[in-house]
Amino acid sequence: MTDQEAADQQRRLTDLYLAFNQRDIPALLAAMASDVRWPNGWEGGTVRGHDEVRA
């Protein structure tokens, strides 16, 4: 991996953390696979797919 690639990945990760903290759901969903599995921190278990993550 080149320095530029590493910097790009770092920037992307930083942007995603910012989107998460700002509750920018559309930006987060755009970065996730359609069959994403995401831990449900409030109720336990896992949610699957964009619709469940959005909810």
All heavy atoms as atom14 arrays in JSON, in Angstrom:
{
  "sequence": "MTDQEAADQQRRLTDLYLAFNQRDIPALLAAMASDVRWPNGWEGGTVRGHDEVRA",
  "atom14_mask": [
    [1, 1, 1, 1, 1, 1, 1, 1, 0, 0, 0, 0, 0, 0],
    [1, 1, 1, 1, 1, 1, 1, 0, 0, 0, 0, 0, 0, 0],
    [1, 1, 1, 1, 1, 1, 1, 1, 0, 0, 0, 0, 0, 0],
    [1, 1, 1, 1, 1, 1, 1, 1, 1, 0, 0, 0, 0, 0],
    [1, 1, 1, 1, 1, 1, 1, 1, 1, 0, 0, 0, 0, 0],
    [1, 1, 1, 1, 1, 0, 0, 0, 0, 0, 0, 0, 0, 0],
    [1, 1, 1, 1, 1, 0, 0, 0, 0, 0, 0, 0, 0, 0],
    [1, 1, 1, 1, 1, 1, 1, 1, 0, 0, 0, 0, 0, 0],
    [1, 1, 1, 1, 1, 1, 1, 1, 1, 0, 0, 0, 0, 0],
    [1, 1, 1, 1, 1, 1, 1, 1, 1, 0, 0, 0, 0, 0],
    [1, 1, 1, 1, 1, 1, 1, 1, 1, 1, 1, 0, 0, 0],
    [1, 1, 1, 1, 1, 1, 1, 1, 1, 1, 1, 0, 0, 0],
    [1, 1, 1, 1, 1, 1, 1, 1, 0, 0, 0, 0, 0, 0],
    [1, 1, 1, 1, 1, 1, 1, 0, 0, 0, 0, 0, 0, 0],
    [1, 1, 1, 1, 1, 1, 1, 1, 0, 0, 0, 0, 0, 0],
    [1, 1, 1, 1, 1, 1, 1, 1, 0, 0, 0, 0, 0, 0],
    [1, 1, 1, 1, 1, 1, 1, 1, 1, 1, 1, 1, 0, 0],
    [1, 1, 1, 1, 1, 1, 1, 1, 0, 0, 0, 0, 0, 0],
    [1, 1, 1, 1, 1, 0, 0, 0, 0, 0, 0, 0, 0, 0],
    [1, 1, 1, 1, 1, 1, 1, 1, 1, 1, 1, 0, 0, 0],
    [1, 1, 1, 1, 1, 1, 1, 1, 0, 0, 0, 0, 0, 0],
    [1, 1, 1, 1, 1, 1, 1, 1, 1, 0, 0, 0, 0, 0],
    [1, 1, 1, 1, 1, 1, 1, 1, 1, 1, 1, 0, 0, 0],
    [1, 1, 1, 1, 1, 1, 1, 1, 0, 0, 0, 0, 0, 0],
    [1, 1, 1, 1, 1, 1, 1, 1, 0, 0, 0, 0, 0, 0],
    [1, 1, 1, 1, 1, 1, 1, 0, 0, 0, 0, 0, 0, 0],
    [1, 1, 1, 1, 1, 0, 0, 0, 0, 0, 0, 0, 0, 0],
    [1, 1, 1, 1, 1, 1, 1, 1, 0, 0, 0, 0, 0, 0],
    [1, 1, 1, 1, 1, 1, 1, 1, 0, 0, 0, 0, 0, 0],
    [1, 1, 1, 1, 1, 0, 0, 0, 0, 0, 0, 0, 0, 0],
    [1, 1, 1, 1, 1, 0, 0, 0, 0, 0, 0, 0, 0, 0],
    [1, 1, 1, 1, 1, 1, 1, 1, 0, 0, 0, 0, 0, 0],
    [1, 1, 1, 1, 1, 0, 0, 0, 0, 0, 0, 0, 0, 0],
    [1, 1, 1, 1, 1, 1, 0, 0, 0, 0, 0, 0, 0, 0],
    [1, 1, 1, 1, 1, 1, 1, 1, 0, 0, 0, 0, 0, 0],
    [1, 1, 1, 1, 1, 1, 1, 0, 0, 0, 0, 0, 0, 0],
    [1, 1, 1, 1, 1, 1, 1, 1, 1, 1, 1, 0, 0, 0],
    [1, 1, 1, 1, 1, 1, 1, 1, 1, 1, 1, 1, 1, 1],
    [1, 1, 1, 1, 1, 1, 1, 0, 0, 0, 0, 0, 0, 0],
    [1, 1, 1, 1, 1, 1, 1, 1, 0, 0, 0, 0, 0, 0],
    [1, 1, 1, 1, 0, 0, 0, 0, 0, 0, 0, 0, 0, 0],
    [1, 1, 1, 1, 1, 1, 1, 1, 1, 1, 1, 1, 1, 1],
    [1, 1, 1, 1, 1, 1, 1, 1, 1, 0, 0, 0, 0, 0],
    [1, 1, 1, 1, 0, 0, 0, 0, 0, 0, 0, 0, 0, 0],
    [1, 1, 1, 1, 0, 0, 0, 0, 0, 0, 0, 0, 0, 0],
    [1, 1, 1, 1, 1, 1, 1, 0, 0, 0, 0, 0, 0, 0],
    [1, 1, 1, 1, 1, 1, 1, 0, 0, 0, 0, 0, 0, 0],
    [1, 1, 1, 1, 1, 1, 1, 1, 1, 1, 1, 0, 0, 0],
    [1, 1, 1, 1, 0, 0, 0, 0, 0, 0, 0, 0, 0, 0],
    [1, 1, 1, 1, 1, 1, 1, 1, 1, 1, 0, 0, 0, 0],
    [1, 1, 1, 1, 1, 1, 1, 1, 0, 0, 0, 0, 0, 0],
    [1, 1, 1, 1, 1, 1, 1, 1, 1, 0, 0, 0, 0, 0],
    [1, 1, 1, 1, 1, 1, 1, 0, 0, 0, 0, 0, 0, 0],
    [1, 1, 1, 1, 1, 1, 1, 1, 1, 1, 1, 0, 0, 0],
    [1, 1, 1, 1, 1, 0, 0, 0, 0, 0, 0, 0, 0, 0]
  ],
  "atom14_positions": [
    [[0.84, -1.17, 0.0], [0.0, 0.0, 0.0], [0.9, 1.24, 0.0], [1.84, 1.34, 0.77], [-0.9, 0.0, 1.24], [-1.73, 1.24, 1.38], [-2.78, 1.31, 2.86], [-3.76, -0.15, 2.68], [0.0, 0.0, 0.0], [0.0, 0.0, 0.0], [0.0, 0.0, 0.0], [0.0, 0.0, 0.0], [0.0, 0.0, 0.0], [0.0, 0.0, 0.0]],
    [[0.54, 2.18, -0.85], [1.32, 3.41, -0.91], [0.91, 4.36, 0.21], [-0.14, 4.18, 0.84], [1.09, 4.12, -2.26], [-0.26, 4.59, -2.31], [1.38, 3.21, -3.44], [0.0, 0.0, 0.0], [0.0, 0.0, 0.0], [0.0, 0.0, 0.0], [0.0, 0.0, 0.0], [0.0, 0.0, 0.0], [0.0, 0.0, 0.0], [0.0, 0.0, 0.0]],
    [[1.73, 5.35, 0.45], [1.4, 6.36, 1.45], [0.09, 7.06, 1.09], [-0.72, 7.36, 1.97], [2.52, 7.4, 1.57], [3.76, 6.83, 2.26], [3.65, 5.78, 2.92], [4.82, 7.46, 2.13], [0.0, 0.0, 0.0], [0.0, 0.0, 0.0], [0.0, 0.0, 0.0], [0.0, 0.0, 0.0], [0.0, 0.0, 0.0], [0.0, 0.0, 0.0]],
    [[-0.11, 7.32, -0.19], [-1.34, 7.99, -0.62], [-2.56, 7.11, -0.37], [-3.6, 7.59, 0.09], [-1.27, 8.36, -2.12], [-2.49, 9.13, -2.59], [-2.69, 10.44, -1.85], [-1.75, 11.21, -1.7], [-3.9, 10.69, -1.38], [0.0, 0.0, 0.0], [0.0, 0.0, 0.0], [0.0, 0.0, 0.0], [0.0, 0.0, 0.0], [0.0, 0.0, 0.0]],
    [[-2.44, 5.82, -0.64], [-3.55, 4.9, -0.38], [-3.87, 4.84, 1.11], [-5.04, 4.84, 1.5], [-3.23, 3.51, -0.92], [-3.23, 3.43, -2.42], [-2.67, 2.11, -2.93], [-1.83, 1.49, -2.25], [-3.09, 1.7, -4.03], [0.0, 0.0, 0.0], [0.0, 0.0, 0.0], [0.0, 0.0, 0.0], [0.0, 0.0, 0.0], [0.0, 0.0, 0.0]],
    [[-2.85, 4.8, 1.92], [-3.05, 4.77, 3.37], [-3.71, 6.06, 3.84], [-4.62, 6.03, 4.68], [-1.72, 4.57, 4.09], [0.0, 0.0, 0.0], [0.0, 0.0, 0.0], [0.0, 0.0, 0.0], [0.0, 0.0, 0.0], [0.0, 0.0, 0.0], [0.0, 0.0, 0.0], [0.0, 0.0, 0.0], [0.0, 0.0, 0.0], [0.0, 0.0, 0.0]],
    [[-3.28, 7.19, 3.31], [-3.88, 8.47, 3.67], [-5.34, 8.53, 3.24], [-6.2, 9.03, 3.97], [-3.08, 9.62, 3.06], [0.0, 0.0, 0.0], [0.0, 0.0, 0.0], [0.0, 0.0, 0.0], [0.0, 0.0, 0.0], [0.0, 0.0, 0.0], [0.0, 0.0, 0.0], [0.0, 0.0, 0.0], [0.0, 0.0, 0.0], [0.0, 0.0, 0.0]],
    [[-5.64, 8.0, 2.06], [-7.02, 7.97, 1.57], [-7.9, 7.1, 2.47], [-9.04, 7.47, 2.78], [-7.08, 7.45, 0.13], [-6.5, 8.43, -0.88], [-6.31, 9.61, -0.54], [-6.23, 7.98, -2.02], [0.0, 0.0, 0.0], [0.0, 0.0, 0.0], [0.0, 0.0, 0.0], [0.0, 0.0, 0.0], [0.0, 0.0, 0.0], [0.0, 0.0, 0.0]],
    [[-7.38, 5.95, 2.89], [-8.14, 5.08, 3.78], [-8.37, 5.75, 5.13], [-9.46, 5.66, 5.69], [-7.43, 3.74, 3.97], [-7.56, 2.82, 2.8], [-6.97, 1.46, 3.08], [-6.31, 1.23, 4.1], [-7.21, 0.53, 2.18], [0.0, 0.0, 0.0], [0.0, 0.0, 0.0], [0.0, 0.0, 0.0], [0.0, 0.0, 0.0], [0.0, 0.0, 0.0]],
    [[-7.36, 6.42, 5.64], [-7.49, 7.12, 6.92], [-8.54, 8.22, 6.81], [-9.37, 8.39, 7.7], [-6.14, 7.72, 7.34], [-6.21, 8.47, 8.66], [-6.54, 7.57, 9.83], [-6.03, 6.47, 9.92], [-7.39, 8.03, 10.72], [0.0, 0.0, 0.0], [0.0, 0.0, 0.0], [0.0, 0.0, 0.0], [0.0, 0.0, 0.0], [0.0, 0.0, 0.0]],
    [[-8.52, 8.96, 5.72], [-9.5, 10.03, 5.51], [-10.91, 9.46, 5.42], [-11.85, 10.0, 5.99], [-9.14, 10.8, 4.24], [-9.96, 12.07, 4.04], [-9.53, 12.86, 2.8], [-8.12, 13.23, 2.77], [-7.14, 12.6, 2.1], [-7.37, 11.58, 1.38], [-5.9, 13.0, 2.12], [0.0, 0.0, 0.0], [0.0, 0.0, 0.0], [0.0, 0.0, 0.0]],
    [[-11.05, 8.36, 4.71], [-12.38, 7.72, 4.56], [-12.9, 7.25, 5.92], [-14.07, 7.46, 6.25], [-12.27, 6.54, 3.59], [-13.55, 5.79, 3.36], [-14.49, 6.61, 2.52], [-15.66, 5.8, 2.21], [-16.88, 6.27, 2.16], [-17.1, 7.54, 2.35], [-17.88, 5.48, 1.9], [0.0, 0.0, 0.0], [0.0, 0.0, 0.0], [0.0, 0.0, 0.0]],
    [[-12.05, 6.64, 6.71], [-12.45, 6.18, 8.03], [-12.83, 7.35, 8.93], [-13.84, 7.31, 9.63], [-11.33, 5.35, 8.66], [-11.64, 4.69, 9.98], [-12.85, 3.77, 9.88], [-10.43, 3.92, 10.47], [0.0, 0.0, 0.0], [0.0, 0.0, 0.0], [0.0, 0.0, 0.0], [0.0, 0.0, 0.0], [0.0, 0.0, 0.0], [0.0, 0.0, 0.0]],
    [[-12.05, 8.42, 8.88], [-12.35, 9.62, 9.66], [-13.7, 10.19, 9.24], [-14.52, 10.58, 10.09], [-11.24, 10.67, 9.48], [-10.01, 10.12, 9.97], [-11.55, 11.95, 10.23], [0.0, 0.0, 0.0], [0.0, 0.0, 0.0], [0.0, 0.0, 0.0], [0.0, 0.0, 0.0], [0.0, 0.0, 0.0], [0.0, 0.0, 0.0], [0.0, 0.0, 0.0]],
    [[-13.96, 10.24, 7.94], [-15.24, 10.75, 7.43], [-16.4, 9.89, 7.91], [-17.47, 10.41, 8.25], [-15.24, 10.81, 5.91], [-14.33, 11.9, 5.35], [-13.89, 12.78, 6.13], [-14.05, 11.84, 4.13], [0.0, 0.0, 0.0], [0.0, 0.0, 0.0], [0.0, 0.0, 0.0], [0.0, 0.0, 0.0], [0.0, 0.0, 0.0], [0.0, 0.0, 0.0]],
    [[-16.21, 8.57, 7.94], [-17.28, 7.68, 8.39], [-17.55, 7.83, 9.88], [-18.71, 7.8, 10.32], [-16.95, 6.23, 8.04], [-17.07, 5.9, 6.55], [-16.52, 4.5, 6.27], [-18.51, 6.02, 6.09], [0.0, 0.0, 0.0], [0.0, 0.0, 0.0], [0.0, 0.0, 0.0], [0.0, 0.0, 0.0], [0.0, 0.0, 0.0], [0.0, 0.0, 0.0]],
    [[-16.51, 8.0, 10.68], [-16.71, 8.25, 12.11], [-17.47, 9.56, 12.31], [-18.37, 9.65, 13.16], [-15.38, 8.29, 12.86], [-14.96, 6.96, 13.41], [-14.01, 6.18, 12.76], [-15.52, 6.47, 14.58], [-13.63, 4.95, 13.26], [-15.14, 5.24, 15.09], [-14.19, 4.49, 14.42], [-13.82, 3.27, 14.92], [0.0, 0.0, 0.0], [0.0, 0.0, 0.0]],
    [[-17.13, 10.58, 11.55], [-17.83, 11.86, 11.64], [-19.3, 11.68, 11.26], [-20.19, 12.18, 11.96], [-17.17, 12.89, 10.72], [-17.78, 14.28, 10.7], [-17.72, 14.92, 12.09], [-17.05, 15.16, 9.69], [0.0, 0.0, 0.0], [0.0, 0.0, 0.0], [0.0, 0.0, 0.0], [0.0, 0.0, 0.0], [0.0, 0.0, 0.0], [0.0, 0.0, 0.0]],
    [[-19.57, 10.96, 10.18], [-20.95, 10.7, 9.76], [-21.71, 9.95, 10.85], [-22.86, 10.26, 11.15], [-20.97, 9.92, 8.45], [0.0, 0.0, 0.0], [0.0, 0.0, 0.0], [0.0, 0.0, 0.0], [0.0, 0.0, 0.0], [0.0, 0.0, 0.0], [0.0, 0.0, 0.0], [0.0, 0.0, 0.0], [0.0, 0.0, 0.0], [0.0, 0.0, 0.0]],
    [[-21.07, 8.96, 11.46], [-21.71, 8.2, 12.54], [-22.05, 9.12, 13.71], [-23.17, 9.1, 14.22], [-20.78, 7.08, 13.0], [-21.36, 6.24, 14.1], [-22.21, 5.2, 13.82], [-21.05, 6.49, 15.43], [-22.76, 4.42, 14.83], [-21.57, 5.73, 16.45], [-22.43, 4.68, 16.15], [0.0, 0.0, 0.0], [0.0, 0.0, 0.0], [0.0, 0.0, 0.0]],
    [[-21.11, 9.95, 14.12], [-21.34, 10.85, 15.25], [-22.39, 11.9, 14.95], [-23.08, 12.36, 15.86], [-20.03, 11.5, 15.69], [-19.12, 10.51, 16.37], [-19.57, 9.56, 17.02], [-17.82, 10.7, 16.23], [0.0, 0.0, 0.0], [0.0, 0.0, 0.0], [0.0, 0.0, 0.0], [0.0, 0.0, 0.0], [0.0, 0.0, 0.0], [0.0, 0.0, 0.0]],
    [[-22.54, 12.26, 13.68], [-23.55, 13.24, 13.28], [-24.89, 12.58, 12.92], [-25.82, 13.26, 12.52], [-23.06, 14.06, 12.09], [-21.9, 14.95, 12.43], [-21.37, 15.71, 11.23], [-21.56, 15.35, 10.08], [-20.68, 16.81, 11.51], [0.0, 0.0, 0.0], [0.0, 0.0, 0.0], [0.0, 0.0, 0.0], [0.0, 0.0, 0.0], [0.0, 0.0, 0.0]],
    [[-24.95, 11.27, 13.08], [-26.15, 10.5, 12.73], [-26.55, 10.69, 11.27], [-27.73, 10.76, 10.94], [-27.33, 10.85, 13.64], [-27.06, 10.76, 15.13], [-26.67, 9.35, 15.56], [-26.67, 9.2, 17.01], [-25.57, 9.26, 17.76], [-24.41, 9.49, 17.22], [-25.64, 9.07, 19.05], [0.0, 0.0, 0.0], [0.0, 0.0, 0.0], [0.0, 0.0, 0.0]],
    [[-25.55, 10.77, 10.39], [-25.78, 10.92, 8.96], [-26.0, 9.54, 8.35], [-25.11, 8.94, 7.76], [-24.6, 11.63, 8.31], [-24.81, 11.94, 6.84], [-25.81, 11.47, 6.25], [-23.96, 12.64, 6.27], [0.0, 0.0, 0.0], [0.0, 0.0, 0.0], [0.0, 0.0, 0.0], [0.0, 0.0, 0.0], [0.0, 0.0, 0.0], [0.0, 0.0, 0.0]],
    [[-27.2, 9.03, 8.55], [-27.53, 7.66, 8.13], [-27.33, 7.45, 6.62], [-26.77, 6.43, 6.23], [-28.96, 7.29, 8.58], [-29.12, 7.47, 10.09], [-29.31, 5.87, 8.15], [-28.13, 6.73, 10.95], [0.0, 0.0, 0.0], [0.0, 0.0, 0.0], [0.0, 0.0, 0.0], [0.0, 0.0, 0.0], [0.0, 0.0, 0.0], [0.0, 0.0, 0.0]],
    [[-27.78, 8.36, 5.75], [-27.55, 8.13, 4.32], [-26.08, 7.95, 3.96], [-25.74, 7.09, 3.14], [-28.15, 9.38, 3.66], [-29.2, 9.84, 4.62], [-28.61, 9.56, 5.98], [0.0, 0.0, 0.0], [0.0, 0.0, 0.0], [0.0, 0.0, 0.0], [0.0, 0.0, 0.0], [0.0, 0.0, 0.0], [0.0, 0.0, 0.0], [0.0, 0.0, 0.0]],
    [[-25.2, 8.74, 4.56], [-23.77, 8.6, 4.26], [-23.24, 7.26, 4.74], [-22.44, 6.61, 4.06], [-22.98, 9.74, 4.9], [0.0, 0.0, 0.0], [0.0, 0.0, 0.0], [0.0, 0.0, 0.0], [0.0, 0.0, 0.0], [0.0, 0.0, 0.0], [0.0, 0.0, 0.0], [0.0, 0.0, 0.0], [0.0, 0.0, 0.0], [0.0, 0.0, 0.0]],
    [[-23.68, 6.83, 5.91], [-23.23, 5.54, 6.43], [-23.73, 4.39, 5.58], [-22.99, 3.47, 5.25], [-23.7, 5.37, 7.88], [-23.04, 6.31, 8.88], [-23.75, 6.23, 10.22], [-21.57, 5.98, 9.01], [0.0, 0.0, 0.0], [0.0, 0.0, 0.0], [0.0, 0.0, 0.0], [0.0, 0.0, 0.0], [0.0, 0.0, 0.0], [0.0, 0.0, 0.0]],
    [[-25.01, 4.44, 5.22], [-25.57, 3.35, 4.41], [-24.9, 3.27, 3.05], [-24.71, 2.17, 2.52], [-27.09, 3.53, 4.25], [-27.9, 3.33, 5.52], [-29.37, 3.65, 5.27], [-27.73, 1.94, 6.1], [0.0, 0.0, 0.0], [0.0, 0.0, 0.0], [0.0, 0.0, 0.0], [0.0, 0.0, 0.0], [0.0, 0.0, 0.0], [0.0, 0.0, 0.0]],
    [[-24.51, 4.41, 2.49], [-23.83, 4.41, 1.2], [-22.49, 3.68, 1.27], [-22.02, 3.13, 0.27], [-23.62, 5.84, 0.72], [0.0, 0.0, 0.0], [0.0, 0.0, 0.0], [0.0, 0.0, 0.0], [0.0, 0.0, 0.0], [0.0, 0.0, 0.0], [0.0, 0.0, 0.0], [0.0, 0.0, 0.0], [0.0, 0.0, 0.0], [0.0, 0.0, 0.0]],
    [[-21.89, 3.64, 2.45], [-20.59, 2.98, 2.63], [-20.73, 1.5, 3.0], [-19.74, 0.78, 3.01], [-19.79, 3.7, 3.7], [0.0, 0.0, 0.0], [0.0, 0.0, 0.0], [0.0, 0.0, 0.0], [0.0, 0.0, 0.0], [0.0, 0.0, 0.0], [0.0, 0.0, 0.0], [0.0, 0.0, 0.0], [0.0, 0.0, 0.0], [0.0, 0.0, 0.0]],
    [[-21.95, 1.07, 3.3], [-22.17, -0.31, 3.76], [-22.67, -1.2, 2.62], [-23.41, -0.74, 1.74], [-23.22, -0.34, 4.87], [-22.8, 0.34, 6.13], [-24.15, 0.26, 7.34], [-23.45, 1.25, 8.63], [0.0, 0.0, 0.0], [0.0, 0.0, 0.0], [0.0, 0.0, 0.0], [0.0, 0.0, 0.0], [0.0, 0.0, 0.0], [0.0, 0.0, 0.0]],
    [[-22.3, -2.46, 2.69], [-22.85, -3.45, 1.76], [-24.35, -3.58, 2.01], [-24.83, -3.34, 3.13], [-22.16, -4.79, 1.97], [0.0, 0.0, 0.0], [0.0, 0.0, 0.0], [0.0, 0.0, 0.0], [0.0, 0.0, 0.0], [0.0, 0.0, 0.0], [0.0, 0.0, 0.0], [0.0, 0.0, 0.0], [0.0, 0.0, 0.0], [0.0, 0.0, 0.0]],
    [[-25.08, -3.93, 1.0], [-26.54, -4.06, 1.15], [-26.94, -5.14, 2.15], [-28.01, -5.08, 2.74], [-27.2, -4.33, -0.2], [-26.71, -5.53, -0.75], [0.0, 0.0, 0.0], [0.0, 0.0, 0.0], [0.0, 0.0, 0.0], [0.0, 0.0, 0.0], [0.0, 0.0, 0.0], [0.0, 0.0, 0.0], [0.0, 0.0, 0.0], [0.0, 0.0, 0.0]],
    [[-26.07, -6.11, 2.37], [-26.37, -7.19, 3.31], [-25.61, -7.02, 4.64], [-25.29, -7.98, 5.32], [-26.08, -8.55, 2.7], [-24.61, -8.74, 2.32], [-23.85, -7.74, 2.31], [-24.22, -9.88, 2.04], [0.0, 0.0, 0.0], [0.0, 0.0, 0.0], [0.0, 0.0, 0.0], [0.0, 0.0, 0.0], [0.0, 0.0, 0.0], [0.0, 0.0, 0.0]],
    [[-25.36, -5.76, 5.02], [-24.61, -5.45, 6.24], [-25.25, -6.13, 7.45], [-26.46, -6.29, 7.52], [-24.54, -3.91, 6.45], [-25.91, -3.31, 6.59], [-23.67, -3.56, 7.63], [0.0, 0.0, 0.0], [0.0, 0.0, 0.0], [0.0, 0.0, 0.0], [0.0, 0.0, 0.0], [0.0, 0.0, 0.0], [0.0, 0.0, 0.0], [0.0, 0.0, 0.0]],
    [[-24.41, -6.54, 8.39], [-24.86, -7.02, 9.71], [-24.27, -6.08, 10.73], [-23.06, -5.89, 10.77], [-24.39, -8.45, 9.94], [-25.03, -9.43, 8.96], [-24.56, -10.82, 9.18], [-25.12, -11.25, 10.46], [-24.93, -12.45, 10.99], [-24.18, -13.31, 10.36], [-25.46, -12.77, 12.14], [0.0, 0.0, 0.0], [0.0, 0.0, 0.0], [0.0, 0.0, 0.0]],
    [[-25.12, -5.45, 11.55], [-24.69, -4.4, 12.46], [-25.16, -4.74, 13.87], [-26.33, -5.06, 14.06], [-25.32, -3.08, 12.0], [-24.8, -1.87, 12.67], [-25.33, -1.27, 13.78], [-23.67, -1.09, 12.31], [-24.6, -0.17, 14.11], [-23.57, -0.03, 13.22], [-22.73, -1.19, 11.28], [-22.56, 0.92, 13.14], [-21.75, -0.23, 11.21], [-21.66, 0.8, 12.13]],
    [[-24.29, -4.64, 14.87], [-24.72, -4.94, 16.24], [-25.74, -3.91, 16.72], [-25.58, -2.72, 16.48], [-23.44, -4.87, 17.06], [-22.43, -4.21, 16.21], [-22.87, -4.29, 14.79], [0.0, 0.0, 0.0], [0.0, 0.0, 0.0], [0.0, 0.0, 0.0], [0.0, 0.0, 0.0], [0.0, 0.0, 0.0], [0.0, 0.0, 0.0], [0.0, 0.0, 0.0]],
    [[-26.78, -4.39, 17.37], [-27.8, -3.52, 17.93], [-27.43, -3.23, 19.38], [-27.71, -4.02, 20.28], [-29.17, -4.19, 17.83], [-30.28, -3.28, 18.28], [-30.08, -2.32, 19.02], [-31.49, -3.57, 17.83], [0.0, 0.0, 0.0], [0.0, 0.0, 0.0], [0.0, 0.0, 0.0], [0.0, 0.0, 0.0], [0.0, 0.0, 0.0], [0.0, 0.0, 0.0]],
    [[-26.8, -2.09, 19.61], [-26.3, -1.74, 20.93], [-27.38, -1.5, 21.97], [-27.15, -1.67, 23.16], [0.0, 0.0, 0.0], [0.0, 0.0, 0.0], [0.0, 0.0, 0.0], [0.0, 0.0, 0.0], [0.0, 0.0, 0.0], [0.0, 0.0, 0.0], [0.0, 0.0, 0.0], [0.0, 0.0, 0.0], [0.0, 0.0, 0.0], [0.0, 0.0, 0.0]],
    [[-28.57, -1.1, 21.54], [-29.64, -0.78, 22.49], [-30.38, -2.02, 22.95], [-30.71, -2.17, 24.12], [-30.64, 0.19, 21.87], [-30.06, 1.53, 21.6], [-29.75, 2.05, 20.38], [-29.66, 2.51, 22.56], [-29.19, 3.29, 20.52], [-29.13, 3.6, 21.86], [-29.69, 2.57, 23.95], [-28.65, 4.74, 22.49], [-29.22, 3.7, 24.57], [-28.71, 4.77, 23.85]],
    [[-30.69, -2.9, 22.02], [-31.54, -4.05, 22.33], [-30.81, -5.38, 22.3], [-31.39, -6.41, 22.6], [-32.72, -4.08, 21.34], [-33.57, -2.83, 21.42], [-34.6, -2.76, 20.3], [-34.69, -3.73, 19.51], [-35.29, -1.74, 20.22], [0.0, 0.0, 0.0], [0.0, 0.0, 0.0], [0.0, 0.0, 0.0], [0.0, 0.0, 0.0], [0.0, 0.0, 0.0]],
    [[-29.56, -5.36, 21.88], [-28.82, -6.6, 21.74], [-29.09, -7.24, 20.39], [-29.96, -6.81, 19.64], [0.0, 0.0, 0.0], [0.0, 0.0, 0.0], [0.0, 0.0, 0.0], [0.0, 0.0, 0.0], [0.0, 0.0, 0.0], [0.0, 0.0, 0.0], [0.0, 0.0, 0.0], [0.0, 0.0, 0.0], [0.0, 0.0, 0.0], [0.0, 0.0, 0.0]],
    [[-28.35, -8.24, 20.07], [-28.54, -8.93, 18.8], [-27.92, -8.15, 17.65], [-27.04, -7.31, 17.83], [0.0, 0.0, 0.0], [0.0, 0.0, 0.0], [0.0, 0.0, 0.0], [0.0, 0.0, 0.0], [0.0, 0.0, 0.0], [0.0, 0.0, 0.0], [0.0, 0.0, 0.0], [0.0, 0.0, 0.0], [0.0, 0.0, 0.0], [0.0, 0.0, 0.0]],
    [[-28.4, -8.43, 16.46], [-27.86, -7.86, 15.24], [-28.99, -7.45, 14.32], [-30.02, -8.12, 14.26], [-26.99, -8.92, 14.51], [-25.98, -9.4, 15.41], [-26.32, -8.35, 13.29], [0.0, 0.0, 0.0], [0.0, 0.0, 0.0], [0.0, 0.0, 0.0], [0.0, 0.0, 0.0], [0.0, 0.0, 0.0], [0.0, 0.0, 0.0], [0.0, 0.0, 0.0]],
    [[-28.8, -6.33, 13.62], [-29.72, -5.95, 12.56], [-29.04, -6.26, 11.23], [-27.81, -6.29, 11.14], [-30.15, -4.47, 12.65], [-30.97, -4.24, 13.91], [-28.97, -3.53, 12.62], [0.0, 0.0, 0.0], [0.0, 0.0, 0.0], [0.0, 0.0, 0.0], [0.0, 0.0, 0.0], [0.0, 0.0, 0.0], [0.0, 0.0, 0.0], [0.0, 0.0, 0.0]],
    [[-29.85, -6.49, 10.21], [-29.31, -6.9, 8.91], [-29.92, -6.06, 7.8], [-31.12, -5.83, 7.78], [-29.63, -8.37, 8.66], [-28.91, -9.29, 9.61], [-29.24, -10.74, 9.3], [-28.49, -11.62, 10.17], [-28.95, -12.1, 11.31], [-30.16, -11.79, 11.71], [-28.2, -12.89, 12.05], [0.0, 0.0, 0.0], [0.0, 0.0, 0.0], [0.0, 0.0, 0.0]],
    [[-29.07, -5.63, 6.91], [-29.51, -4.88, 5.74], [-29.75, -3.41, 6.02], [-29.87, -2.99, 7.17], [0.0, 0.0, 0.0], [0.0, 0.0, 0.0], [0.0, 0.0, 0.0], [0.0, 0.0, 0.0], [0.0, 0.0, 0.0], [0.0, 0.0, 0.0], [0.0, 0.0, 0.0], [0.0, 0.0, 0.0], [0.0, 0.0, 0.0], [0.0, 0.0, 0.0]],
    [[-29.81, -2.64, 4.96], [-29.97, -1.2, 5.07], [-31.24, -0.8, 5.8], [-31.23, 0.14, 6.61], [-29.93, -0.55, 3.69], [-28.56, -0.5, 3.1], [-28.29, 0.15, 1.92], [-27.37, -1.01, 3.5], [-27.01, 0.04, 1.63], [-26.43, -0.67, 2.57], [0.0, 0.0, 0.0], [0.0, 0.0, 0.0], [0.0, 0.0, 0.0], [0.0, 0.0, 0.0]],
    [[-32.36, -1.45, 5.5], [-33.62, -1.06, 6.14], [-33.58, -1.23, 7.64], [-34.03, -0.34, 8.38], [-34.79, -1.87, 5.56], [-35.1, -1.5, 4.11], [-34.7, -0.38, 3.68], [-35.74, -2.31, 3.42], [0.0, 0.0, 0.0], [0.0, 0.0, 0.0], [0.0, 0.0, 0.0], [0.0, 0.0, 0.0], [0.0, 0.0, 0.0], [0.0, 0.0, 0.0]],
    [[-33.03, -2.32, 8.13], [-32.96, -2.54, 9.57], [-31.95, -1.6, 10.23], [-32.18, -1.12, 11.33], [-32.63, -4.0, 9.88], [-33.78, -4.94, 9.6], [-33.51, -6.36, 10.03], [-32.6, -6.59, 10.87], [-34.21, -7.27, 9.53], [0.0, 0.0, 0.0], [0.0, 0.0, 0.0], [0.0, 0.0, 0.0], [0.0, 0.0, 0.0], [0.0, 0.0, 0.0]],
    [[-30.84, -1.34, 9.57], [-29.86, -0.39, 10.11], [-30.49, 1.0, 10.19], [-30.36, 1.69, 11.2], [-28.56, -0.37, 9.28], [-27.65, 0.78, 9.71], [-27.82, -1.7, 9.39], [0.0, 0.0, 0.0], [0.0, 0.0, 0.0], [0.0, 0.0, 0.0], [0.0, 0.0, 0.0], [0.0, 0.0, 0.0], [0.0, 0.0, 0.0], [0.0, 0.0, 0.0]],
    [[-31.19, 1.4, 9.14], [-31.83, 2.71, 9.11], [-32.83, 2.85, 10.26], [-32.92, 3.89, 10.9], [-32.54, 2.93, 7.77], [-33.14, 4.32, 7.64], [-33.86, 4.53, 6.31], [-32.94, 4.45, 5.19], [-32.89, 3.47, 4.29], [-33.71, 2.44, 4.41], [-32.04, 3.48, 3.3], [0.0, 0.0, 0.0], [0.0, 0.0, 0.0], [0.0, 0.0, 0.0]],
    [[-33.59, 1.81, 10.52], [-34.61, 1.85, 11.57], [-33.97, 1.97, 12.93], [-34.48, 2.57, 13.85], [-35.49, 0.62, 11.51], [0.0, 0.0, 0.0], [0.0, 0.0, 0.0], [0.0, 0.0, 0.0], [0.0, 0.0, 0.0], [0.0, 0.0, 0.0], [0.0, 0.0, 0.0], [0.0, 0.0, 0.0], [0.0, 0.0, 0.0], [0.0, 0.0, 0.0]]
  ]
}
